[in-house]
Amino acid sequence: MIFMAIGAMAGSTSGGLKVIRVLLLVRHGVQEVFRMVHPQAVTPLKLGNRVIPERLRTAFLGFFFVYAATLTVGTLLMALHGMPLGTAFGAVFACLNITGASLGPVGDPAFYAALPASAKLILSLFMLLGRLELFTVLVLLTPAFWRS
């Protein structure tokens, strides 16, 4: 499941967190633990020999938050259709990460065939979110985008 969430490389059309974001999240976490032990240390976040700007750090942390919130909201929406939480999470996870399969019955065509039309519509929207990237769709939903 972890490898399915990571998805693919940066620039890929696959869904998920992407390898580069996960690498930066892990490095950020390690750096924060180091800062707790050494609060006076100045430790820039680096990738190779390049220092990651604060704006980019905010962007990948924001993406992770939006990703987790999207998974949570989707799981709750699917649970409202009478699915157990594990199955609901697996269905949203599979659609958002464009994996097609997950744990349990998710991935079996009979599972999706038995869903009501409203649940299929919700999962289709999560597939769209996964394919187009979360921030792209969120930008399209803002009124400021359409005014300019």
TAHUBEL-V364228 format. One line per field, one symbol per residue. ss: DSSP state (a for helix, b for strand, c for the rest). phi: phi as a letter, one per 40 degrees, with the letter a starting at -180 (. if undefined). A space follows every 50 residues. Layout:
ss->???
phi->???
This chain:
ss->caaaaaccccccccccccaaaaaaaaaaaaaaaaaaaccccccccbbccb bccaaaaaaaaaaaaaaaaaaaaaaaaaacccccaaaaaaaaaaaacccc ccccccccaaaaacccaaaaaaaaaaaaaaaacaaaaaaaccaaaaac
phi->.cccccgbcdgccccgcgccccdccccccccccccccbcccbbccbbgbc cccdcccccccccccccccccccccccccccgccdcccccccdccccfcg bacgcchcdcccccccdcccccccccccdcccgccccccccccccccc
